Amino acid sequence: MDRFPSGQYIRLALAGLTMVLVVACATKKAPSGPSTAESAQPPAPTAAPWTPETPAPTLQVESSADVYNKQGVLKRIHFETNKWDIQPEDRKILKENAAWILAHPQFKVTVEGHCDERNTEAYNLALGERRANAAKEYLVGLGVPADKIQTVSYGKSRPLCTQHDEACWSQNRRDEFVLQDAK
């Protein structure tokens, strides 16, 4: 005796055939070549590679003495009242300044001697000159060529601080180091 009536065989066979067709359609690959409709059209034009109309500007790095002076690459040193000898804490600063000057031979340096407001103008001009010369001698001793260093004294005419007390005066007793472009 048959387990399935004859109508069920047909339905079962149709269901199996449907499944085979569904699986076969799902795994069908796309054609690898162009179809006849696509092959009739001309290929799309390719773009030419991009070239700039004007050359790119070159990077200009500013390295003038004025730029370095504004950055404060050379540090100032300070002095005690009526003295021009280099203090131990300022020797390190002078060594760093000398190393920078030696690494940048395209520059010269002016050592500016300054004083506080006390004493006469003539006294302060002479004291400022001694201070500038003391720093120059120290830099020359560290290997900086003497012809790269100029000195000038401003006495008390260019104070950093204008208060009338010791804290302010101690800021004004100084040597400044100003770079110039060597010509």
C-alpha positions in Angstrom: 0.0 0.0 0.0 1.1 3.4 -0.9 1.9 5.8 1.9 1.1 8.9 -0.3 -1.9 9.3 -2.6 -0.9 10.0 -6.2 -1.8 13.8 -5.9 0.6 14.2 -3.1 3.5 12.8 -5.3 2.9 15.5 -7.8 2.8 18.2 -5.2 6.0 16.9 -3.6 7.8 16.7 -6.9 6.7 20.3 -7.8 7.9 21.5 -4.4 11.3 19.9 -4.8 11.7 21.3 -8.4 10.8 24.8 -7.1 13.5 24.5 -4.4 16.1 23.4 -7.0 15.2 26.3 -9.2 15.3 28.9 -6.4 18.7 27.6 -5.3 20.0 27.6 -8.9 18.8 31.2 -9.5 20.3 32.5 -6.3 23.8 31.1 -7.1 23.9 32.2 -10.7 26.8 34.5 -11.5 26.7 37.8 -13.4 28.0 37.6 -16.9 31.7 38.5 -17.1 31.8 40.2 -20.5 29.9 43.3 -21.7 26.5 42.7 -23.0 25.8 43.5 -26.7 24.0 46.8 -25.7 27.1 47.9 -23.7 29.6 47.0 -26.3 27.9 49.2 -28.8 28.7 52.4 -26.8 32.2 54.0 -26.9 34.3 53.9 -23.8 34.1 56.9 -21.4 37.0 59.3 -21.9 39.7 59.2 -19.1 40.7 62.4 -17.3 44.3 63.7 -17.8 46.4 63.7 -14.6 46.2 67.0 -12.6 49.1 69.4 -12.9 49.2 72.7 -11.0 48.9 75.9 -13.0 51.5 77.7 -11.0 54.3 76.1 -9.0 53.8 75.8 -5.3 55.5 78.6 -3.2 58.6 77.5 -1.4 58.6 77.7 2.3 60.5 80.8 3.5 61.8 80.4 7.0 62.6 83.8 8.6 65.9 83.7 10.3 66.9 87.3 10.6 68.6 88.8 13.7 65.4 90.8 14.4 63.3 87.6 14.6 65.8 85.9 17.0 66.0 89.1 19.1 62.2 89.1 19.4 62.3 85.4 20.5 64.8 86.2 23.1 67.3 83.5 22.2 70.2 85.3 23.9 69.4 85.8 27.6 70.4 88.8 29.7 72.6 88.8 32.8 72.5 90.9 35.9 75.0 92.6 38.2 75.2 93.8 41.8 75.2 97.5 42.7 78.3 99.3 41.4 79.9 96.0 40.3 80.8 94.5 36.9 82.0 91.1 37.8 80.1 88.1 36.3 78.0 86.3 39.0 78.2 82.4 39.2 74.6 82.0 38.2 75.2 84.2 35.1 78.1 82.1 33.9 75.7 79.3 32.8 73.7 81.9 30.8 76.8 83.2 29.1 77.8 79.6 28.2 74.4 79.1 26.6 74.7 82.4 24.8 78.2 81.5 23.5 77.0 78.1 22.3 74.2 79.8 20.3 76.4 82.4 18.8 79.0 79.8 17.8 76.2 77.7 16.2 75.0 80.7 14.2 78.1 82.3 12.6 76.0 84.5 10.3 75.3 86.9 13.2 77.3 89.4 15.2 76.3 90.4 18.7 76.3 93.7 20.6 76.6 93.6 24.4 74.7 96.5 25.9 75.7 97.5 29.4 72.9 99.1 31.6 72.8 100.6 35.1 70.1 101.6 37.6 69.1 105.3 38.0 71.4 106.0 40.9 74.7 107.9 40.5 75.6 110.4 37.8 75.2 109.8 34.1 79.0 109.8 33.5 79.5 107.2 36.3 76.7 105.0 34.9 78.0 105.2 31.4 81.5 104.1 32.6 80.0 101.3 34.7 77.8 100.1 31.8 80.9 100.0 29.6 82.8 97.9 32.2 79.8 95.5 32.5 79.6 95.1 28.7 83.3 94.5 28.4 83.2 91.9 31.2 80.6 89.9 29.3 82.6 90.3 26.1 85.7 89.0 27.7 83.8 86.0 29.1 82.3 85.1 25.7 85.7 85.4 24.1 87.1 83.1 26.7 84.4 80.6 25.7 85.5 80.7 22.1 83.4 83.4 20.5 85.6 85.4 18.1 86.2 88.9 19.5 85.5 90.5 16.1 81.9 89.2 16.3 81.2 91.1 19.5 80.7 94.9 20.0 80.0 96.7 23.2 78.0 99.8 24.1 77.0 101.4 27.3 73.6 103.0 27.8 74.1 103.9 31.5 70.8 104.6 33.1 69.1 105.8 29.9 67.2 102.6 29.0 65.6 101.2 32.2 63.4 98.0 32.1 61.7 99.1 35.3 60.8 102.7 36.4 60.0 102.1 40.0 62.3 103.7 42.6 63.2 100.6 44.7 65.8 97.9 44.9 63.6 95.2 43.2 63.3 97.5 40.2 67.0 98.7 40.3 68.2 95.1 40.3 66.4 94.5 37.0 68.1 97.5 35.4 71.6 96.5 36.4 72.1 94.2 33.4 73.8 93.3 30.1 71.5 92.7 27.1 72.7 90.7 24.0 71.4 92.0 20.7 72.0 90.1 17.4 72.8 91.8 14.1 73.0 90.3 10.7 76.6 90.0 9.6 77.1 91.9 6.3 
